[in-house]
Amino acid sequence: MANNQVGAVICALIAALLFAVAAVAQQHAAAAVPENESLMRSLLRSPRWWAGIVGDTGGYAMQVAALAQGAVLLVQPILVSMLVFALPLSARLNHRRITGRTWGTAIALATALACFLIIGDPTEGNTNAPLRDWIPPLAVLLGLAVVAVVIALETTNPTRRALLFGTVGGALFGLAAALTDYVTELFDGGLIHVLGSWQTWALVASGIIGLYLQQRAYQSGPLVASLPAVTIAEPLAAAFIGITVLDERLRTTHLGLAAITVAVIIMCATTIQLSRVQAEP
């Protein structure tokens, strides 16, 4: 693994740790809000929730540093390891015991992640892809997002609404991650260059709307429904953009591709399971 990829892995792991601290703080704050009170109004008055926002900010800064050194396909899956970091933090804060089955799930996630990174060896792609390359994948991603939001607004099932809002919020975070590397490179040309790029405004919009929908998911239904959706949708959406737009690839054989497929399936299953554990009251 090249030196810049090692740096990307280290920065991504630090980002995952900061995101874990933020997630635990925000979940603990949300769980303390009675069901008959406004979630967002209560969270905005919570120092613990704001501490989580600070953790998210630090995590995003390290994510930017990681993306500056490595591919989206390399960085985004590593961020899923935040669940492994969050496990002991959440257990200590909530005075819970971690079961052997949960530890086994965490180890399986870490192992699958290691297999994906080592066998797949993701390559960096073309961060400045032209707009014509963005249009079809963006149309697919945003089209599905709009449909999911419409269904969420019409459904009367709070769990389904939280799941849908969380999925769209996570997908928009993934889109923001795919745009981040290019936007940070624009700063070399000055602020006017940054403000004149459509990618900058797409990044800002996807981040703000994603955050809003994430909070709507928290407000609409149980965390056990929304958190797995947010956690798994972000890397999947980022990988979709990385492959279809940024021309990122996995350097492996057909046998290696089969192993990676199994690793991804395990990562998805263990991520959902650990997210449910983190979201339990």
Sequence and secondary structure as in RCSB ss.txt:
>XXXX:A:sequence
MANNQVGAVICALIAALLFAVAAVAQQHAAAAVPENESLMRSLLRSPRWWAGIVGDTGGYAMQVAALAQGAVLLV
QPILVSMLVFALPLSARLNHRRITGRTWGTAIALATALACFLIIGDPTEGNTNAPLRDWIPPLAVLLGLAVVAVV
IALETTNPTRRALLFGTVGGALFGLAAALTDYVTELFDGGLIHVLGSWQTWALVASGIIGLYLQQRAYQSGPLVA
SLPAVTIAEPLAAAFIGITVLDERLRTTHLGLAAITVAVIIMCATTIQLSRVQAEP
>XXXX:A:secstr
  HHHHHHHHHHHHHHHHHHHHHHHHHHHHHTS TTS HHHHHHT HHHHHHHHHHHHHHHHHHHHHTTS HHHH
HHHHTTHHHHHHHHHHHHTT    HHHHHHHHHHHHHHHHHHHHH B    TT  HHHHHHHHHHHHHHHHHHHH
HHHH   HHHHHHHHHHHHHHHHHHHHHHHHHHHHHGGG HHHHHT HHHHHHHHHHHHHHHHHHHHHHHS HHH
HHHHHHHHHHHHHHHHHHHTS   B   HHHHHHHHHHHHHHHHHHHHHHHHHH  
